[in-house]
Amino acid sequence: MTTFCPCLIGQVFVDFVISPGSAPMMRLGGIMHAARTFWVMGIPFGFAYVAPDYLRLDAETLAAQYGASQVRQIGTISRCPNVVIVGEGKETGTQRYEYLLREQSQCDLHPEALTEMVAASDFSDFLIFPGGFPLSSVLEKLSSTAADVHADINFVADSLQDLPTLRRKFASLILSTSSELFLTKLGADPHRVIQELGPHSKLVLLKENRGGSRLFRSGETGWLGVAAQIRPILHSVGVGDCFNSVFVAQRHLHHDKAALAYASFAAAEYASYFDDSAMKQSVSAVLELPPEDIQNLGGVQLPWEERRKINIYLAAPDFDSVDTEPLEALADALAYHNFVPRRPVQENGQSRPDSTKTEKLRLAEADLGLLGHCQILAAVLLYDDPGTLIEIGIALERQMPVIVFDPFNRAENLMLTELPVLVSPDLDTVVTEVFIQAAKVLNAKR
Amino acid sequence: MGSTTSGKFPDYPRSGQKKDEPEGSGGRRGTDKCARDLLNISLEEVGRSTFFRAHSTVPVAGTAVSLRSTLVGPRLSIDTQDGQDIGFLPTEYNYLLVCLKRGFTYSGEVTSSSQLRVPSVRINLRYSAP
């Protein structure tokens, strides 16, 4: 087995993360997240970066302190500060981020710098994060090496056309179900992921947020999956980069399933800390766990397409006259993760003061009929709405998992606080519980 | 109006830095998730536990319990003082495996239990830092 000697290629950004209830956090991001992870693992690495010149001193200083054996600026960005403002750090729903002035970003690539770097070291692996620089030019340079080339193609929806430039198969192509590439170009269809990416790569890794991750191996049918390790997190910025770095490194030590499991567990720990030393301590402990423990560890495994089987009844006063913002946020978050939120009032109609008794009865029966088609009930306590509370009671009696989103901390009644599986004012916690309960529902059916 | 951040990048890791001290040992309770007491946790698979199968009932409130330091199959197990498992921690607490590796231990007591609908046990756990 060759010595693992990786080289990172990609942009350096400034991450500015704003999370409700927390102080803003700013640090260097982009491929610096992967560098930070190699530092945790004690692995020296090459750092071939693209950035505006004003970031050069900070990027090179930090990369060296993280243990970079070689650092070269292979491209200069102009007319764009490479600043990303992340407005919702946990990816509860659509991750709201603003990549400032991205449309006018221009890259002046320095191919000779990459050539010199490739020539000077015997890198075993290149881990590329495309975006903001001409990918085909970089792949052309790497085509002359014998190294394994990995690419996280999340952020470049039109990168598919450049892949043949490598003139051999990638060692791995990595993407997430959150990416535009997956959601639009690949039709949000894991089978198309295999069809489109399989011919270009020995491995295709599909990361599915809180639903786990799976690997497609060339020449095999089916996926190799591992569960997500769900836990309280602080952020989700750079977590995928940590996952990639651990996976690529651990494959040199363990078989694929163990490497995936280490990557999943380490990424969850990465998401739990902003502080470098605390994160390092925790991720290091993960990597010391025995492979037989970590690869069999329980967790949440909920493939993207399976989530369409989970209908979630949203019990709430979803009426014209009510401010339903928390309900909208929950519905959007569930749809973002490919669940099927069902809103009875929107689907069946809203009773009016002048509705006839027959009409009111029809609406009530239609709502109960819809509840019967759902596997989970998620209630949103906007105020003490009797309809919401009655629906909670019916769902409990039907042995359905009941999750209560209580944004204004209204729940006091003991039936309401004690019988649901969760009552929480935090949307992220509620969405996480939906993943947990949905996985249990599907496991019970198998 | 003023800026809310320090206006510069965070302190970088120092080269040659020694292995970090566990934060919990310094009393920085709350910043390290290993150094947090866990309250009112509802255990899973109580009906299949060794305790339930042996006694056909659930442990009463006040029963002393602890987190086993090794996995039972793929799960983290809660044991009575004489080593009988009473249920599993939900998988969202799997991070405690890392904490165990770092030398933390967890013990506490059953806070409530019931067989009314299905066998259920709730516990509190308090951490001990290494």
Chai-1 contact restraints between the chains, C-beta under 6 A:
chainA,res_idxA,chainB,res_idxB,connection_type,confidence,min_distance_angstrom,max_distance_angstrom,comment,restraint_id
A,P24,B,T4,contact,1.0,0.0,6.0,A-B,restraint_1
A,P24,B,T5,contact,1.0,0.0,6.0,A-B,restraint_2
A,M26,B,T5,contact,1.0,0.0,6.0,A-B,restraint_3
A,R27,B,P10,contact,1.0,0.0,6.0,A-B,restraint_4
A,D58,B,F9,contact,1.0,0.0,6.0,A-B,restraint_5
A,L62,B,Y12,contact,1.0,0.0,6.0,A-B,restraint_6
A,Q65,B,Y12,contact,1.0,0.0,6.0,A-B,restraint_7
A,Q65,B,P13,contact,1.0,0.0,6.0,A-B,restraint_8
A,Q65,B,S15,contact,1.0,0.0,6.0,A-B,restraint_9
A,Q229,B,N94,contact,1.0,0.0,6.0,A-B,restraint_10
A,I230,B,E92,contact,1.0,0.0,6.0,A-B,restraint_11
A,R231,B,E92,contact,1.0,0.0,6.0,A-B,restraint_12
A,R231,B,Y95,contact,1.0,0.0,6.0,A-B,restraint_13
A,D276,B,P13,contact,1.0,0.0,6.0,A-B,restraint_14
A,S277,B,D20,contact,1.0,0.0,6.0,A-B,restraint_15
A,Q281,B,D20,contact,1.0,0.0,6.0,A-B,restraint_16
A,S282,B,V98,contact,1.0,0.0,6.0,A-B,restraint_17
A,A285,B,V98,contact,1.0,0.0,6.0,A-B,restraint_18
A,A285,B,K101,contact,1.0,0.0,6.0,A-B,restraint_19
A,A285,B,R102,contact,1.0,0.0,6.0,A-B,restraint_20
A,V286,B,V98,contact,1.0,0.0,6.0,A-B,restraint_21
A,E288,B,K101,contact,1.0,0.0,6.0,A-B,restraint_22
A,D293,B,L71,contact,1.0,0.0,6.0,A-B,restraint_23
A,N296,B,P74,contact,1.0,0.0,6.0,A-B,restraint_24
A,L297,B,P74,contact,1.0,0.0,6.0,A-B,restraint_25
A,L297,B,N94,contact,1.0,0.0,6.0,A-B,restraint_26
A,G298,B,P74,contact,1.0,0.0,6.0,A-B,restraint_27
A,G298,B,R75,contact,1.0,0.0,6.0,A-B,restraint_28
A,G298,B,T91,contact,1.0,0.0,6.0,A-B,restraint_29
A,G299,B,T91,contact,1.0,0.0,6.0,A-B,restraint_30
